[in-house]
Structures are given as C-alpha cells and as structure tokens.
Amino acid sequence: MSVALIGIGVLQTIVYLLFVRAIDLYEREDFRYVIPVFVWGFTVAVAISLVFNTVIGAALSALTANPNATTFLTAVFVAPPVEEISKGLALLIAFGVASAVSLRRGGTEFSGVMDGIVYGSAVGFGFSIAEDILYYAQTFQQVGDQVFVVRRIFGGFAHAAFTSLTGIGIGLIPWVRSYALKVLLPLLGLAGAIALHASFNFTASLFGPLAYVIEALVLLLYAVVIVSWLAVERRTIREELREEVESGTISRSEYSILPTYFARSFHYLGLLLTGRFTEWRRARKMHQAAVDLAFTKRLAREPYAPSQYQKEQYLRQRIKESRFGRTSRPASY
C-alpha cells in the first residue's frame, strides 16, 4: 500500500472541503462545527455502516448463495440507506448544537441551502476518504493504485453530493412556516440522498464509469442551486438591512457593499494594502454581524418563529462594538 498516495488523497479531500466552505460567500461556517462533522463521517459513520453492511450482507449471502447477487443487492439496497442515515445523524446533531448556540449568542449557525451543502459535504468527504482507504487496503493486491486514484479523482464528490440533499432538507427547517414541513423536508432530503446514492451504485454496478457521468450532471445541478441560493441571500441582505441604514445601525456606504461579496472583499483588500489592520478586523466583524442580523430578521418574519427581538438587539450591539470598540457589555439572554 502506498502511504504517499493515501496522503495525497487526504490532502485532496481537505482541499475539496475548503473549496465548498469558501463558496458559502455570505455566512461562512465556523470550523468548530465543520471539522467535527467531517470527523464523524471519517469515523463514526464509517463504523456504523461497516457493521450494518457486513451483517445484512452476510444475511443476504445466506439467502441467495450467489456472491454477485449479494454484492449487487448490498450496494444498491443496503448501503445507501445505512450510509446516508449514519451520515445524516451528524447533520442532525450539528443542527441541534448550532441552533442552541445561535439562540445564546445571536446569528444563524446552520440555516439555509448553503449551510446544508457545506455540512453535508463535510460528512460526505470524511466518509468518502475513509471508505476509499479501506477499499484500497482490502483490494491492493488485486487492483493496485489505479482504482484508488480513479475513485479519488472522479468519485471524490460523490458522497458529498448524496448527503448534501439531507443537509439541504435540514437547513431549510428555519426557513419554512409549517411545522409539518419542518419535519417533512429533512425526511425528503434523506430520501433523496438515499435514492441518489442507490442510483449511483446501480449504475456503477451495471455500467461502470457511466456512474461518474451521472455524478458530473448532479454536480452541475448543484452549481445551479448554489448560484440561485446565493442570489436569495444577497436579496435578503439588501432588503432586511435597508431600514438599518435609516435607523443608523449601518451607514449608506456599508449598506452599498454588504450585499456584494466581491465589493466587501475589495474593501478588505484596500484596508490591508494601506496598513489599516485594526480597521480591517473591525470591518469584518461588523459586516458579519450585519449579515447575521439580516438573516435573523428574515427568519423572525415567519409566523411560527419565536420572538427574535433580543437576538436582533444583541447583533446591533455587536455592530456598534465592532465599529467603535467594546464600550458596554450587551445583555445576555
């Protein structure tokens, strides 16, 4: 087994994770939440899946007495639900923890399509690299390095794509009004993840490399979803912060750059190039608090949402402190 090759595969996985996190332009997820989800995929989800896939596969083997049939049935009908449920548990835990934290300190930690994609990808990337390493260790003598390389290059996004559907379903919970939808959307996301996973395994079992073509089409669809959701977030920031200009929470110049990621980035670059590092740090904190305020106000408009007044006031205080420095301690809640 090539340790160097495995190291390259791990590095590739980290690059993929950083890339997906980076395209969440307006509310980038904290590594304190992303890394544990990744580790769950690499360890807990793989362990759960290995146990259940092995046990159920052994039962099918006793029933069918046909190794090829057992392999096919396990890949298409057993592995997808077992693996997607084990990965989805990490997202459900992350959502619960993030929701509790957001209630305490303001902001939104796991909310919306992009957050669901980031967390779903994190657990998927962790699961994928662990699965490929195990497969490589078990079949090295038969397949050599080539299969590992192919799986990494062409299949590295597969598990991330599957579980992102579960993540999207969970991420939409704060954005819908009906309690029924709050339950139904995560279940639909999980069902979609299982169906997509099963379709990929079915195609791979019968048609080999054609499965990677399907994966590429799915990733293109995700690109459309991501661009569309970022447009929703940009519009939310613009609409919800308009009255904050009138009340003096943010200035007109700040309002003009907040909805546009590149305008904010060029503003930060200008501060860095002119040596205004303290102002750069304050601007980043203030702008992030303003974005959190916009999303908090948007979610608070839902009839079923609890009162968000204290959280909004907390975020306005954070904006003030980021601009002028800490002058007073905000009330806790």
GISULKA-V493064 format. One record per residue. RES is the residue in one small letter. SS is DSSP state (alpha for helix, beta for strand, coil for the rest). PHI is phi in whole degrees, -180 to 180 (* if undefined). D_FIRST is the distance of its C-alpha to the first C-alpha in whole Angstrom. Layout:
<<RES/SS/PHI/D_FIRST> <RES/SS/PHI/D_FIRST>>
This chain:
<<m/coil/*/0> <s/coil/-90/4> <v/alpha/-64/6> <a/alpha/-62/9> <l/alpha/-66/8> <i/alpha/-64/9> <g/alpha/-60/11> <i/alpha/-64/13> <g/alpha/-63/13> <v/alpha/-64/15> <l/alpha/-61/17> <q/alpha/-61/18> <t/alpha/-63/19> <i/alpha/-63/21> <v/alpha/-62/23> <y/alpha/-59/23> <l/alpha/-64/25> <l/alpha/-64/27> <f/alpha/-64/28> <v/alpha/-64/29> <r/alpha/-64/31> <a/alpha/-69/33> <i/coil/-81/35> <d/coil/-83/36> <l/coil/-71/39> <y/coil/-101/42> <e/coil/-145/40> <r/coil/-64/37> <e/coil/-74/35> <d/coil/-72/35> <f/alpha/-61/31> <r/alpha/-62/33> <y/alpha/-103/33> <v/alpha/-70/30> <i/alpha/-64/27> <p/alpha/-59/28> <v/alpha/-66/28> <f/alpha/-60/24> <v/alpha/-64/23> <w/alpha/-58/25> <g/alpha/-61/23> <f/alpha/-73/19> <t/coil/-119/21> <v/alpha/-64/24> <a/alpha/-63/24> <v/alpha/-65/20> <a/alpha/-64/22> <i/alpha/-60/25> <s/alpha/-65/23> <l/alpha/-62/21> <v/alpha/-65/24> <f/alpha/-69/27> <n/alpha/-63/24> <t/alpha/-68/23> <v/alpha/-66/27> <i/alpha/-69/29> <g/alpha/-62/26> <a/alpha/-66/27> <a/alpha/-65/31> <l/alpha/-65/31> <s/alpha/-62/29> <a/alpha/-69/32> <l/alpha/-81/34> <t/alpha/-93/33> <a/coil/56/32> <n/coil/-134/30> <p/alpha/-57/26> <n/alpha/-65/26> <a/alpha/-66/29> <t/alpha/-62/27> <t/alpha/-62/24> <f/alpha/-66/27> <l/alpha/-64/29> <t/alpha/-65/26> <a/alpha/-67/25> <v/alpha/-94/28> <f/alpha/-112/31> <v/alpha/-104/29> <a/alpha/-58/26> <p/alpha/-57/28> <p/alpha/-67/30> <v/alpha/-62/28> <e/alpha/-72/26> <e/alpha/-71/29> <i/alpha/-70/31> <s/alpha/-65/28> <k/alpha/-76/27> <g/alpha/-64/31> <l/alpha/-60/32> <a/alpha/-63/30> <l/alpha/-69/33> <l/alpha/-65/36> <i/alpha/-64/35> <a/alpha/-61/35> <f/alpha/-64/38> <g/alpha/-63/40> <v/alpha/-65/39> <a/alpha/-63/39> <s/alpha/-65/43> <a/alpha/-65/44> <v/alpha/-67/43> <s/alpha/-66/45> <l/alpha/-67/48> <r/alpha/-82/48> <r/alpha/-120/47> <g/coil/89/48> <g/coil/86/46> <t/coil/-130/44> <e/coil/-92/40> <f/coil/-141/39> <s/coil/-154/41> <g/coil/102/41> <v/alpha/-65/39> <m/alpha/-64/37> <d/alpha/-62/36> <g/alpha/-62/35> <i/alpha/-67/33> <v/alpha/-64/31> <y/alpha/-70/31> <g/alpha/-63/30> <s/alpha/-67/27> <a/alpha/-60/26> <v/alpha/-69/25> <g/alpha/-68/24> <f/alpha/-64/21> <g/alpha/-62/20> <f/alpha/-64/20> <s/alpha/-62/18> <i/alpha/-68/15> <a/alpha/-65/15> <e/alpha/-62/15> <d/alpha/-67/12> <i/alpha/-65/10> <l/alpha/-63/11> <y/alpha/-63/11> <y/alpha/-63/8> <a/alpha/-67/7> <q/alpha/-78/10> <t/alpha/-119/10> <f/alpha/-56/6> <q/alpha/-66/9> <q/alpha/-90/12> <v/alpha/-113/11> <g/alpha/69/8> <d/alpha/-78/8> <q/alpha/-62/12> <v/alpha/-66/12> <f/alpha/-61/11> <v/alpha/-63/13> <v/alpha/-63/16> <r/alpha/-62/16> <r/alpha/-71/15> <i/alpha/-71/18> <f/alpha/-95/20> <g/alpha/-113/20> <g/coil/-62/19> <f/coil/-95/23> <a/alpha/-62/24> <h/alpha/-63/24> <a/alpha/-62/26> <a/alpha/-66/28> <f/alpha/-62/28> <t/alpha/-74/29> <s/alpha/-61/31> <l/alpha/-65/34> <t/alpha/-62/34> <g/alpha/-62/34> <i/alpha/-64/37> <g/alpha/-60/39> <i/alpha/-71/39> <g/alpha/-64/40> <l/coil/-83/43> <i/alpha/-53/44> <p/alpha/-70/46> <w/alpha/-96/47> <v/coil/-112/49> <r/coil/-88/53> <s/coil/-76/52> <y/alpha/-64/51> <a/alpha/-63/50> <l/alpha/-68/48> <k/alpha/-63/46> <v/alpha/-89/45> <l/alpha/-70/45> <l/alpha/-61/43> <p/alpha/-61/40> <l/alpha/-67/40> <l/alpha/-65/40> <g/alpha/-62/37> <l/alpha/-64/35> <a/alpha/-62/36> <g/alpha/-64/36> <a/alpha/-63/32> <i/alpha/-64/32> <a/alpha/-64/33> <l/alpha/-65/31> <h/alpha/-63/28> <a/alpha/-64/29> <s/alpha/-63/31> <f/alpha/-63/27> <n/alpha/-66/25> <f/alpha/-62/28> <t/alpha/-65/28> <a/alpha/-64/24> <s/alpha/-68/25> <l/alpha/-98/28> <f/alpha/-125/28> <g/coil/62/24> <p/coil/-60/24> <l/alpha/-59/27> <a/alpha/-60/26> <y/alpha/-72/25> <v/alpha/-68/29> <i/alpha/-62/30> <e/alpha/-59/28> <a/alpha/-62/29> <l/alpha/-65/33> <v/alpha/-63/32> <l/alpha/-65/31> <l/alpha/-64/34> <l/alpha/-64/36> <y/alpha/-62/35> <a/alpha/-60/35> <v/alpha/-65/39> <v/alpha/-62/39> <i/alpha/-64/38> <v/alpha/-61/41> <s/alpha/-65/43> <w/alpha/-69/42> <l/alpha/-62/42> <a/alpha/-66/46> <v/alpha/-62/47> <e/alpha/-65/46> <r/alpha/-62/48> <r/alpha/-66/51> <t/alpha/-62/51> <i/alpha/-61/51> <r/alpha/-65/54> <e/alpha/-74/56> <e/alpha/-76/55> <l/alpha/-94/56> <r/alpha/-60/59> <e/alpha/-74/61> <e/alpha/-72/59> <v/alpha/-70/61> <e/alpha/-64/64> <s/coil/-86/64> <g/coil/89/63> <t/coil/-65/59> <i/coil/-130/57> <s/coil/-86/59> <r/alpha/-66/60> <s/alpha/-67/57> <e/alpha/-67/55> <y/alpha/-61/55> <s/alpha/-68/55> <i/alpha/-104/51> <l/alpha/-61/50> <p/coil/-75/49> <t/coil/-115/48> <y/alpha/-59/44> <f/alpha/-69/44> <a/alpha/-64/48> <r/alpha/-63/47> <s/alpha/-64/44> <f/alpha/-67/46> <h/alpha/-63/49> <y/alpha/-63/46> <l/alpha/-62/45> <g/alpha/-62/49> <l/alpha/-65/49> <l/alpha/-67/46> <l/alpha/-67/47> <t/coil/-97/51> <g/coil/77/49> <r/coil/-92/51> <f/alpha/-71/48> <t/alpha/-64/50> <e/alpha/-65/51> <w/alpha/-62/47> <r/alpha/-64/46> <r/alpha/-66/49> <a/alpha/-63/49> <r/alpha/-63/46> <k/alpha/-64/47> <m/alpha/-67/50> <h/alpha/-66/48> <q/alpha/-66/46> <a/alpha/-63/48> <a/alpha/-67/50> <v/alpha/-65/48> <d/alpha/-60/47> <l/alpha/-63/51> <a/alpha/-61/51> <f/alpha/-70/49> <t/alpha/-62/50> <k/alpha/-64/54> <r/alpha/-64/52> <l/alpha/-70/51> <a/alpha/-69/54> <r/coil/-77/56> <e/coil/-71/55> <p/coil/-60/58> <y/coil/-91/55> <a/coil/-76/54> <p/coil/-68/55> <s/coil/-58/57> <q/coil/-109/55> <y/alpha/-59/58> <q/alpha/-64/57> <k/alpha/-65/53> <e/alpha/-62/55> <q/alpha/-65/57> <y/alpha/-62/54> <l/alpha/-69/52> <r/alpha/-63/56> <q/alpha/-66/56> <r/alpha/-63/52> <i/alpha/-62/53> <k/alpha/-63/56> <e/alpha/-67/55> <s/alpha/-67/52> <r/alpha/-79/55> <f/alpha/-110/57> <g/coil/91/55> <r/coil/-71/55> <t/coil/-111/59> <s/coil/-152/59> <r/coil/-92/57> <p/coil/-67/56> <a/coil/-66/57> <s/coil/-88/55> <y/coil/-156/54>>
